[in-house]
Amino acid sequence: MSKIKQIMAATLAMAAMAESGGMFAPGLVGGYHEDPYEGETAEERKRRYHKMYGDNSQQHEFIIKGERIEAKDRKTAMKIYALRHPETKKRKK
């Protein structure tokens, strides 16, 4: 078997495995993302942030259209809100 045919066969085998879901973790395929901190209380979130950032945490709480978002500044909080609510984006003509 020539080198090109070997590479082609290996590529087809990898593509078949990827389509069956054998190569990737279930959360990475299909664009579905499950939030691991969904049921977390405010106290647990504070402890987690303190563990990650230490005493000088730059996280602040912002309320944007009734939703509480923690970010380092208001601009970042607005970006997080926009990512969570893509239906509010207006199309430019």
C-alpha positions as CSV (number, residue, x, y, z in Angstrom):
1,M,0.0,0.0,0.0
2,S,1.4,3.4,-1.0
3,K,2.1,6.1,1.6
4,I,-0.8,8.3,0.3
5,K,-3.3,5.4,0.6
6,Q,-2.1,4.7,4.2
7,I,-2.6,8.4,5.2
8,M,-6.0,8.5,3.5
9,A,-7.1,5.3,5.2
10,A,-6.0,6.6,8.6
11,T,-7.8,9.9,8.0
12,L,-11.0,8.2,7.1
13,A,-10.7,6.0,10.2
14,M,-10.2,9.0,12.4
15,A,-13.2,10.8,10.8
16,A,-15.4,7.7,11.4
17,M,-14.4,7.6,15.0
18,A,-15.0,11.3,15.5
19,E,-18.5,11.0,14.1
20,S,-19.4,8.2,16.4
21,G,-18.3,10.3,19.4
22,G,-15.5,7.9,20.5
23,M,-12.7,10.5,20.4
24,F,-14.2,13.5,22.1
25,A,-15.8,14.2,25.5
26,P,-19.5,14.6,25.3
27,G,-19.5,18.2,26.4
28,L,-17.1,19.3,23.6
29,V,-19.2,18.0,20.6
30,G,-22.3,19.9,19.5
31,G,-21.8,23.2,21.1
32,Y,-23.8,22.3,24.3
33,H,-22.1,23.6,27.4
34,E,-23.3,22.7,30.9
35,D,-22.4,25.1,33.7
36,P,-20.6,23.2,36.4
37,Y,-21.3,25.9,39.0
38,E,-25.1,26.2,38.2
39,G,-26.4,25.3,41.7
40,E,-23.8,27.2,43.6
41,T,-24.7,29.6,46.4
42,A,-23.3,33.1,46.8
43,E,-21.1,31.9,49.8
44,E,-19.7,29.0,47.8
45,R,-18.9,31.3,44.9
46,K,-17.1,33.7,47.2
47,R,-15.0,30.8,48.6
48,R,-14.2,29.6,45.0
49,Y,-13.2,33.1,43.9
50,H,-11.1,33.5,47.0
51,K,-9.3,30.2,46.3
52,M,-8.7,31.3,42.6
53,Y,-7.7,34.9,43.1
54,G,-6.7,35.3,46.7
55,D,-7.4,38.4,48.8
56,N,-7.1,40.9,46.0
57,S,-10.0,39.7,43.9
58,Q,-11.0,42.1,41.2
59,Q,-14.5,40.6,40.8
60,H,-17.3,43.0,41.4
61,E,-21.1,42.4,41.2
62,F,-23.1,44.2,38.6
63,I,-26.8,44.1,38.0
64,I,-27.7,44.4,34.3
65,K,-31.3,44.3,33.4
66,G,-32.2,42.5,36.6
67,E,-29.5,39.8,36.2
68,R,-26.6,39.6,38.7
69,I,-23.2,39.3,36.9
70,E,-19.8,39.2,38.6
71,A,-17.0,40.7,36.5
72,K,-13.9,42.9,36.8
73,D,-15.6,46.0,35.3
74,R,-19.0,47.0,33.8
75,K,-17.8,46.7,30.2
76,T,-16.9,43.0,30.8
77,A,-20.2,42.4,32.6
78,M,-22.1,43.8,29.6
79,K,-20.2,41.4,27.3
80,I,-21.0,38.5,29.6
81,Y,-24.7,39.6,29.5
82,A,-24.6,39.8,25.7
83,L,-23.2,36.3,25.4
84,R,-25.8,34.9,27.7
85,H,-28.7,36.6,25.8
86,P,-28.0,36.4,22.0
87,E,-31.7,36.9,21.2
88,T,-31.4,40.6,22.3
89,K,-28.8,41.4,19.6
90,K,-30.2,43.5,16.8
91,R,-29.1,42.8,13.2
92,K,-27.4,45.6,11.4
93,K,-28.7,46.3,7.9
